[in-house]
Amino acid sequence: MKQVKLNSSTIGGKAGFILMAGPCVLENETSAMKIAAYLKKLTDKLEIPFIFKASYDKANRTSIAAYRGPGVRAGLKILKNIREKIGAPV
């Protein structure tokens, strides 16, 4: 398996465990920041590399009326703020 370098973490190959986690879909910036801050604090304490992951446009919903996310522009802004304010790669 090929290794990929992301900031200070290495993913794949013989690299150790890395946690990629976050909500399935972004609902709002406040909840996303709280989740990211909690996961960052936890993974820092456990010395586990962490990448924040969340979707900003879930097109694969079973109902056309279901919430899909904040959209590309708003979603990327939230992810940028998480990267800058929390210090977690996204």
MMTF fields as JSON, N, C-alpha, C and O atoms, coordinates in Angstrom:
{
  "mmtfVersion": "1.0.0",
  "mmtfProducer": "UNKNOWN",
  "numBonds": 359,
  "numAtoms": 360,
  "numGroups": 90,
  "numChains": 1,
  "numModels": 1,
  "chainsPerModel": [1],
  "groupsPerChain": [90],
  "chainIdList": ["A"],
  "bondAtomList": [4, 2, 8, 6, 12, 10, 16, 14, 20, 18, 24, 22, 28, 26, 32, 30, 36, 34, 40, 38, 44, 42, 48, 46, 52, 50, 56, 54, 60, 58, 64, 62, 68, 66, 72, 70, 76, 74, 80, 78, 84, 82, 88, 86, 92, 90, 96, 94, 100, 98, 104, 102, 108, 106, 112, 110, 116, 114, 120, 118, 124, 122, 128, 126, 132, 130, 136, 134, 140, 138, 144, 142, 148, 146, 152, 150, 156, 154, 160, 158, 164, 162, 168, 166, 172, 170, 176, 174, 180, 178, 184, 182, 188, 186, 192, 190, 196, 194, 200, 198, 204, 202, 208, 206, 212, 210, 216, 214, 220, 218, 224, 222, 228, 226, 232, 230, 236, 234, 240, 238, 244, 242, 248, 246, 252, 250, 256, 254, 260, 258, 264, 262, 268, 266, 272, 270, 276, 274, 280, 278, 284, 282, 288, 286, 292, 290, 296, 294, 300, 298, 304, 302, 308, 306, 312, 310, 316, 314, 320, 318, 324, 322, 328, 326, 332, 330, 336, 334, 340, 338, 344, 342, 348, 346, 352, 350, 356, 354],
  "bondOrderList": [1, 1, 1, 1, 1, 1, 1, 1, 1, 1, 1, 1, 1, 1, 1, 1, 1, 1, 1, 1, 1, 1, 1, 1, 1, 1, 1, 1, 1, 1, 1, 1, 1, 1, 1, 1, 1, 1, 1, 1, 1, 1, 1, 1, 1, 1, 1, 1, 1, 1, 1, 1, 1, 1, 1, 1, 1, 1, 1, 1, 1, 1, 1, 1, 1, 1, 1, 1, 1, 1, 1, 1, 1, 1, 1, 1, 1, 1, 1, 1, 1, 1, 1, 1, 1, 1, 1, 1, 1],
  "groupList": [{"groupName": "MET", "atomNameList": ["N", "CA", "C", "O"], "elementList": ["N", "C", "C", "O"], "formalChargeList": [0, 0, 0, 0], "bondAtomList": [1, 0, 2, 1, 3, 2], "bondOrderList": [1, 1, 2], "singleLetterCode": "M", "chemCompType": "L-PEPTIDE LINKING"}, {"groupName": "LYS", "atomNameList": ["N", "CA", "C", "O"], "elementList": ["N", "C", "C", "O"], "formalChargeList": [0, 0, 0, 0], "bondAtomList": [1, 0, 2, 1, 3, 2], "bondOrderList": [1, 1, 2], "singleLetterCode": "K", "chemCompType": "L-PEPTIDE LINKING"}, {"groupName": "GLN", "atomNameList": ["N", "CA", "C", "O"], "elementList": ["N", "C", "C", "O"], "formalChargeList": [0, 0, 0, 0], "bondAtomList": [1, 0, 2, 1, 3, 2], "bondOrderList": [1, 1, 2], "singleLetterCode": "Q", "chemCompType": "L-PEPTIDE LINKING"}, {"groupName": "VAL", "atomNameList": ["N", "CA", "C", "O"], "elementList": ["N", "C", "C", "O"], "formalChargeList": [0, 0, 0, 0], "bondAtomList": [1, 0, 2, 1, 3, 2], "bondOrderList": [1, 1, 2], "singleLetterCode": "V", "chemCompType": "L-PEPTIDE LINKING"}, {"groupName": "LEU", "atomNameList": ["N", "CA", "C", "O"], "elementList": ["N", "C", "C", "O"], "formalChargeList": [0, 0, 0, 0], "bondAtomList": [1, 0, 2, 1, 3, 2], "bondOrderList": [1, 1, 2], "singleLetterCode": "L", "chemCompType": "L-PEPTIDE LINKING"}, {"groupName": "ASN", "atomNameList": ["N", "CA", "C", "O"], "elementList": ["N", "C", "C", "O"], "formalChargeList": [0, 0, 0, 0], "bondAtomList": [1, 0, 2, 1, 3, 2], "bondOrderList": [1, 1, 2], "singleLetterCode": "N", "chemCompType": "L-PEPTIDE LINKING"}, {"groupName": "SER", "atomNameList": ["N", "CA", "C", "O"], "elementList": ["N", "C", "C", "O"], "formalChargeList": [0, 0, 0, 0], "bondAtomList": [1, 0, 2, 1, 3, 2], "bondOrderList": [1, 1, 2], "singleLetterCode": "S", "chemCompType": "L-PEPTIDE LINKING"}, {"groupName": "THR", "atomNameList": ["N", "CA", "C", "O"], "elementList": ["N", "C", "C", "O"], "formalChargeList": [0, 0, 0, 0], "bondAtomList": [1, 0, 2, 1, 3, 2], "bondOrderList": [1, 1, 2], "singleLetterCode": "T", "chemCompType": "L-PEPTIDE LINKING"}, {"groupName": "ILE", "atomNameList": ["N", "CA", "C", "O"], "elementList": ["N", "C", "C", "O"], "formalChargeList": [0, 0, 0, 0], "bondAtomList": [1, 0, 2, 1, 3, 2], "bondOrderList": [1, 1, 2], "singleLetterCode": "I", "chemCompType": "L-PEPTIDE LINKING"}, {"groupName": "GLY", "atomNameList": ["N", "CA", "C", "O"], "elementList": ["N", "C", "C", "O"], "formalChargeList": [0, 0, 0, 0], "bondAtomList": [1, 0, 2, 1, 3, 2], "bondOrderList": [1, 1, 2], "singleLetterCode": "G", "chemCompType": "PEPTIDE LINKING"}, {"groupName": "ALA", "atomNameList": ["N", "CA", "C", "O"], "elementList": ["N", "C", "C", "O"], "formalChargeList": [0, 0, 0, 0], "bondAtomList": [1, 0, 2, 1, 3, 2], "bondOrderList": [1, 1, 2], "singleLetterCode": "A", "chemCompType": "L-PEPTIDE LINKING"}, {"groupName": "PHE", "atomNameList": ["N", "CA", "C", "O"], "elementList": ["N", "C", "C", "O"], "formalChargeList": [0, 0, 0, 0], "bondAtomList": [1, 0, 2, 1, 3, 2], "bondOrderList": [1, 1, 2], "singleLetterCode": "F", "chemCompType": "L-PEPTIDE LINKING"}, {"groupName": "PRO", "atomNameList": ["N", "CA", "C", "O"], "elementList": ["N", "C", "C", "O"], "formalChargeList": [0, 0, 0, 0], "bondAtomList": [1, 0, 2, 1, 3, 2], "bondOrderList": [1, 1, 2], "singleLetterCode": "P", "chemCompType": "L-PEPTIDE LINKING"}, {"groupName": "CYS", "atomNameList": ["N", "CA", "C", "O"], "elementList": ["N", "C", "C", "O"], "formalChargeList": [0, 0, 0, 0], "bondAtomList": [1, 0, 2, 1, 3, 2], "bondOrderList": [1, 1, 2], "singleLetterCode": "C", "chemCompType": "L-PEPTIDE LINKING"}, {"groupName": "GLU", "atomNameList": ["N", "CA", "C", "O"], "elementList": ["N", "C", "C", "O"], "formalChargeList": [0, 0, 0, 0], "bondAtomList": [1, 0, 2, 1, 3, 2], "bondOrderList": [1, 1, 2], "singleLetterCode": "E", "chemCompType": "L-PEPTIDE LINKING"}, {"groupName": "TYR", "atomNameList": ["N", "CA", "C", "O"], "elementList": ["N", "C", "C", "O"], "formalChargeList": [0, 0, 0, 0], "bondAtomList": [1, 0, 2, 1, 3, 2], "bondOrderList": [1, 1, 2], "singleLetterCode": "Y", "chemCompType": "L-PEPTIDE LINKING"}, {"groupName": "ASP", "atomNameList": ["N", "CA", "C", "O"], "elementList": ["N", "C", "C", "O"], "formalChargeList": [0, 0, 0, 0], "bondAtomList": [1, 0, 2, 1, 3, 2], "bondOrderList": [1, 1, 2], "singleLetterCode": "D", "chemCompType": "L-PEPTIDE LINKING"}, {"groupName": "ARG", "atomNameList": ["N", "CA", "C", "O"], "elementList": ["N", "C", "C", "O"], "formalChargeList": [0, 0, 0, 0], "bondAtomList": [1, 0, 2, 1, 3, 2], "bondOrderList": [1, 1, 2], "singleLetterCode": "R", "chemCompType": "L-PEPTIDE LINKING"}],
  "groupTypeList": [0, 1, 2, 3, 1, 4, 5, 6, 6, 7, 8, 9, 9, 1, 10, 9, 11, 8, 4, 0, 10, 9, 12, 13, 3, 4, 14, 5, 14, 7, 6, 10, 0, 1, 8, 10, 10, 15, 4, 1, 1, 4, 7, 16, 1, 4, 14, 8, 12, 11, 8, 11, 1, 10, 6, 15, 16, 1, 10, 5, 17, 7, 6, 8, 10, 10, 15, 17, 9, 12, 9, 3, 17, 10, 9, 4, 1, 8, 4, 1, 5, 8, 17, 14, 1, 8, 9, 10, 12, 3],
  "groupIdList": [1, 2, 3, 4, 5, 6, 7, 8, 9, 10, 11, 12, 13, 14, 15, 16, 17, 18, 19, 20, 21, 22, 23, 24, 25, 26, 27, 28, 29, 30, 31, 32, 33, 34, 35, 36, 37, 38, 39, 40, 41, 42, 43, 44, 45, 46, 47, 48, 49, 50, 51, 52, 53, 54, 55, 56, 57, 58, 59, 60, 61, 62, 63, 64, 65, 66, 67, 68, 69, 70, 71, 72, 73, 74, 75, 76, 77, 78, 79, 80, 81, 82, 83, 84, 85, 86, 87, 88, 89, 90],
  "secStructList": [7, 7, 7, 3, 3, 3, 6, 6, 3, 3, 3, 1, 6, 6, 7, 7, 7, 7, 3, 3, 3, 7, 7, 1, 5, 7, 7, 7, 2, 2, 2, 2, 2, 2, 2, 2, 2, 2, 2, 2, 2, 2, 2, 2, 2, 2, 6, 7, 7, 3, 3, 3, 7, 7, 5, 1, 7, 7, 7, 7, 7, 1, 1, 6, 6, 1, 7, 7, 7, 1, 7, 2, 2, 2, 2, 2, 2, 2, 2, 2, 2, 2, 2, 2, 2, 2, 7, 7, 7, 7],
  "xCoordList": [0.841, 0.0, 0.892, 1.887, 0.542, 1.3, 1.119, 0.028, 2.194, 2.115, 1.901, 2.442, 1.096, 0.813, 1.122, 0.738, 1.808, 2.145, 1.092, 0.811, 0.51, -0.462, -0.04, -0.156, 0.453, 1.017, 2.085, 3.062, 1.917, 2.928, 2.566, 3.245, 1.51, 1.063, 1.357, 1.337, 1.63, 1.794, 0.657, 0.371, 0.015, -1.13, -0.773, -0.146, -1.176, -0.977, 0.334, 1.133, 0.539, 1.757, 1.905, 0.962, 3.077, 3.338, 3.124, 3.507, 2.518, 2.224, 1.235, 0.449, 1.278, 0.38, -1.047, -1.396, -1.847, -3.256, -3.41, -2.654, -4.381, -4.738, -6.261, -6.943, -6.794, -8.242, -8.747, -8.362, -9.614, -10.318, -11.764, -12.463, -12.219, -13.545, -14.186, -13.52, -15.498, -16.295, -17.73, -18.039, -18.608, -20.013, -20.193, -19.4, -21.221, -21.513, -21.683, -21.151, -22.423, -22.659, -22.564, -23.013, -21.982, -21.921, -23.326, -24.065, -23.687, -24.989, -24.843, -25.609, -23.85, -23.555, -22.136, -21.547, -21.6, -20.209, -20.003, -18.983, -20.957, -20.815, -20.654, -19.727, -21.539, -21.44, -20.195, -19.558, -19.842, -18.64, -17.384, -16.49, -17.313, -16.153, -16.078, -14.991, -17.221, -17.235, -16.762, -15.962, -17.25, -16.852, -15.359, -14.647, -14.888, -13.471, -12.575, -11.54, -12.965, -12.165, -12.087, -11.021, -13.216, -13.236, -12.333, -11.519, -12.48, -11.679, -10.193, -9.353, -9.864, -8.457, -7.856, -6.741, -8.6, -8.117, -7.905, -6.889, -8.866, -8.781, -7.604, -6.839, -7.463, -6.38, -5.008, -4.02, -4.937, -3.673, -3.279, -2.122, -4.259, -4.009, -3.537, -2.637, -4.144, -3.805, -2.647, -2.221, -2.149, -1.05, -1.392, -0.598, -2.614, -3.095, -3.221, -3.862, -2.646, -2.853, -4.34, -5.052, -4.8, -6.225, -6.443, -5.727, -7.434, -7.902, -9.402, -10.123, -9.881, -11.315, -11.947, -11.447, -13.06, -13.751, -15.241, -15.847, -15.824, -17.277, -17.68, -16.907, -18.879, -19.383, -20.123, -20.779, -20.014, -20.759, -21.878, -22.681, -21.936, -23.036, -23.251, -22.574, -24.192, -24.513, -25.579, -26.773, -25.154, -26.084, -26.774, -27.733, -26.304, -26.838, -27.941, -27.951, -28.842, -29.961, -31.108, -31.308, -31.862, -32.983, -34.217, -35.109, -34.276, -35.414, -34.913, -33.914, -35.604, -35.212, -35.334, -34.69, -36.161, -36.366, -35.381, -35.381, -34.547, -33.609, -32.506, -32.127, -32.003, -30.914, -29.653, -29.255, -29.028, -27.82, -26.555, -25.462, -26.665, -25.489, -25.532, -26.462, -24.527, -24.528, -24.152, -24.299, -23.679, -23.242, -21.741, -21.067, -21.228, -19.781, -19.146, -18.229, -19.604, -18.954, -18.989, -17.956, -20.183, -20.314, -19.567, -18.932, -19.638, -18.964, -17.454, -16.798, -16.9, -15.446, -14.991, -13.892, -15.821, -15.495, -15.436, -14.528, -16.399, -16.399, -15.153, -14.493, -14.826, -13.647, -12.362, -11.445, -12.294, -11.124, -10.98, -9.877, -12.096, -12.057, -11.635, -10.915, -12.068, -11.646, -10.145, -9.45, -9.649, -8.205, -7.414, -6.409, -7.869, -7.124, -7.288, -6.31, -8.496, -8.76, -8.49, -8.04, -8.758, -8.565, -7.184, -6.616, -6.654, -5.342, -5.379, -4.384, -6.54, -6.675, -6.701, -7.392, -5.965, -6.102, -7.518, -8.163, -7.99, -9.345, -9.284, -10.318],
  "yCoordList": [-1.172, 0.0, 1.243, 1.301, 2.204, 3.441, 4.308, 4.377, 4.966, 5.904, 7.314, 7.697, 8.081, 9.468, 10.327, 9.981, 11.438, 12.365, 13.468, 14.096, 13.704, 14.773, 15.543, 15.047, 16.762, 17.561, 16.733, 16.33, 16.472, 15.711, 14.233, 13.489, 13.8, 12.407, 11.661, 12.237, 10.372, 9.492, 8.481, 7.877, 8.307, 7.411, 6.283, 6.508, 5.062, 3.922, 3.211, 3.612, 2.154, 1.366, 0.825, 0.267, 0.989, 0.498, 1.574, 1.397, 2.681, 3.744, 3.215, 2.313, 3.769, 3.34, 3.829, 4.395, 3.592, 3.97, 5.483, 6.234, 5.924, 7.337, 7.421, 6.634, 8.359, 8.5, 9.569, 10.735, 9.153, 10.086, 10.068, 9.072, 11.17, 11.157, 12.533, 13.554, 12.522, 13.736, 13.363, 12.186, 14.342, 14.043, 13.597, 13.956, 12.826, 12.357, 13.544, 13.546, 14.54, 15.737, 16.959, 16.92, 18.039, 19.285, 19.849, 19.98, 20.178, 20.8, 22.295, 23.079, 22.696, 24.115, 24.231, 23.248, 25.438, 25.627, 25.386, 24.824, 25.802, 25.646, 24.181, 23.834, 23.327, 21.908, 21.268, 20.434, 21.636, 21.082, 21.463, 20.636, 22.706, 23.159, 22.421, 22.043, 22.214, 21.488, 20.05, 19.546, 19.4, 18.017, 17.952, 17.1, 18.848, 18.858, 19.133, 18.486, 20.088, 20.422, 19.234, 18.933, 18.562, 17.393, 16.284, 15.726, 15.969, 14.902, 15.25, 14.379, 16.505, 16.942, 16.804, 16.306, 17.249, 17.146, 15.681, 15.333, 14.832, 13.41, 12.738, 12.005, 12.984, 12.333, 12.883, 12.149, 14.16, 14.702, 13.99, 13.614, 13.811, 13.144, 11.709, 11.236, 11.021, 9.628, 9.476, 8.363, 10.607, 10.633, 9.835, 9.031, 10.087, 9.451, 10.532, 11.55, 10.36, 11.336, 11.426, 10.422, 12.629, 12.879, 13.728, 14.701, 13.35, 14.135, 14.306, 13.325, 15.552, 15.811, 15.557, 16.019, 14.814, 14.458, 14.687, 14.209, 15.413, 15.619, 16.035, 16.675, 15.669, 16.022, 17.35, 17.676, 18.107, 19.366, 19.274, 20.198, 18.15, 17.934, 16.433, 15.787, 15.887, 14.462, 14.248, 14.349, 13.959, 13.801, 12.439, 12.233, 11.519, 10.152, 9.937, 8.915, 10.863, 10.739, 9.965, 10.021, 9.241, 8.455, 9.305, 8.893, 10.481, 11.382, 12.685, 13.241, 13.166, 14.429, 15.604, 16.637, 15.445, 16.517, 16.448, 17.341, 15.415, 15.247, 16.307, 16.781, 16.666, 17.641, 17.073, 15.946, 17.854, 17.415, 18.04, 17.55, 19.098, 19.784, 21.243, 21.682, 22.013, 23.454, 23.86, 25.028, 22.939, 23.267, 23.489, 23.534, 23.626, 23.689, 24.906, 24.752, 26.102, 27.315, 27.376, 27.559, 27.22, 27.289, 26.131, 26.315, 24.951, 23.79, 23.929, 23.603, 24.412, 24.612, 25.693, 25.612, 26.696, 27.746, 27.149, 27.462, 26.296, 25.64, 24.777, 24.832, 23.987, 23.125, 23.945, 23.563, 25.06, 25.946, 26.48, 26.518, 26.894, 27.416, 26.34, 26.632, 25.12, 24.017, 23.81, 23.665, 23.796, 23.623, 24.737, 24.474, 25.985, 27.127, 27.298, 27.579, 27.135, 27.407, 26.215, 26.39, 25.017, 23.812, 23.205, 22.553, 23.421, 22.884, 21.44, 20.721, 21.021, 19.647, 19.648, 20.471, 18.748, 18.625, 18.172, 17.479, 18.568, 18.195, 17.502, 17.107],
  "zCoordList": [0.0, 0.0, 0.0, 0.723, -0.789, -0.905, 0.339, 0.903, 0.759, 1.873, 1.345, 0.307, 2.086, 1.737, 2.949, 4.067, 2.745, 3.827, 3.867, 2.846, 5.038, 5.243, 6.476, 7.597, 6.271, 7.367, 8.066, 7.435, 9.36, 10.093, 10.213, 10.92, 9.535, 9.614, 8.316, 7.228, 8.459, 7.311, 7.339, 8.373, 6.192, 6.08, 5.127, 4.092, 5.483, 4.605, 4.849, 5.695, 4.097, 4.231, 5.637, 6.198, 6.202, 7.55, 8.605, 9.762, 8.213, 9.175, 10.206, 9.917, 11.384, 12.454, 12.249, 11.213, 13.262, 13.252, 13.147, 13.763, 12.372, 12.275, 12.316, 11.659, 13.075, 13.202, 12.243, 12.331, 11.328, 10.444, 10.909, 10.728, 11.512, 12.128, 12.079, 11.911, 12.231, 12.252, 11.955, 11.772, 11.905, 11.619, 10.169, 9.299, 9.924, 8.569, 7.621, 6.511, 8.07, 7.265, 8.175, 9.32, 7.666, 8.429, 8.592, 7.616, 9.817, 10.057, 10.253, 9.692, 11.056, 11.265, 11.803, 12.251, 11.754, 12.159, 13.649, 14.05, 14.468, 15.914, 16.307, 17.039, 15.832, 16.203, 15.591, 16.235, 14.381, 13.746, 14.528, 14.705, 14.994, 15.772, 17.106, 17.544, 17.752, 19.03, 18.84, 19.629, 17.807, 17.529, 17.217, 17.748, 16.358, 15.978, 17.182, 17.346, 18.024, 19.207, 20.161, 20.7, 20.368, 21.252, 20.709, 21.444, 19.429, 18.833, 18.824, 19.05, 18.567, 18.567, 19.961, 20.116, 20.976, 22.358, 22.747, 23.348, 22.401, 22.727, 22.023, 22.65, 20.731, 19.981, 20.374, 20.345, 20.738, 21.248, 22.542, 22.729, 23.434, 24.714, 24.498, 25.191, 23.539, 23.257, 22.269, 21.961, 21.78, 20.806, 19.553, 19.062, 19.047, 17.822, 16.751, 17.008, 15.576, 14.502, 14.149, 14.17, 13.826, 13.605, 12.362, 12.128, 11.573, 10.427, 10.594, 10.776, 10.533, 10.631, 9.274, 8.248, 9.276, 8.041, 8.206, 9.164, 7.279, 7.259, 5.846, 5.133, 5.456, 4.125, 4.167, 5.157, 3.09, 2.982, 1.956, 1.827, 1.215, 0.266, 0.098, -0.701, 0.851, 0.784, -0.281, 0.0, -1.48, -2.597, -2.594, -3.339, -1.776, -1.8, -0.763, -0.077, -0.645, 0.295, -0.345, -1.558, 0.485, -0.04, -0.298, -1.039, 0.304, 0.089, -0.507, -0.052, -1.517, -2.145, -1.178, -1.366, -0.143, 0.834, 2.004, 2.851, 2.069, 3.181, 3.133, 2.062, 4.312, 4.417, 3.778, 4.073, 2.905, 2.199, 2.746, 2.461, 3.519, 4.029, 3.65, 2.973, 4.081, 3.843, 2.416, 2.058, 1.609, 0.257, 0.197, 1.226, -1.012, -1.23, -0.571, 0.235, -0.89, -0.36, 1.162, 1.806, 1.733, 3.193, 3.852, 4.891, 3.26, 3.82, 3.822, 4.811, 2.719, 2.662, 3.633, 4.182, 3.847, 4.829, 6.238, 7.009, 6.568, 7.881, 8.04, 9.078, 7.032, 7.103, 7.217, 7.943, 6.508, 6.604, 8.021, 8.567, 8.617, 9.985, 10.98, 11.934, 10.774, 11.649, 11.528, 12.533, 10.306, 10.094, 10.775, 11.435, 10.615, 11.152, 12.66, 13.353, 13.178, 14.599, 15.507, 16.639, 15.029, 15.839, 15.587, 16.463, 14.397, 14.061, 13.598, 13.685, 13.102, 12.61, 11.091, 10.491, 10.458, 9.012, 8.677, 9.465, 7.51, 7.085, 5.734, 5.196]
}
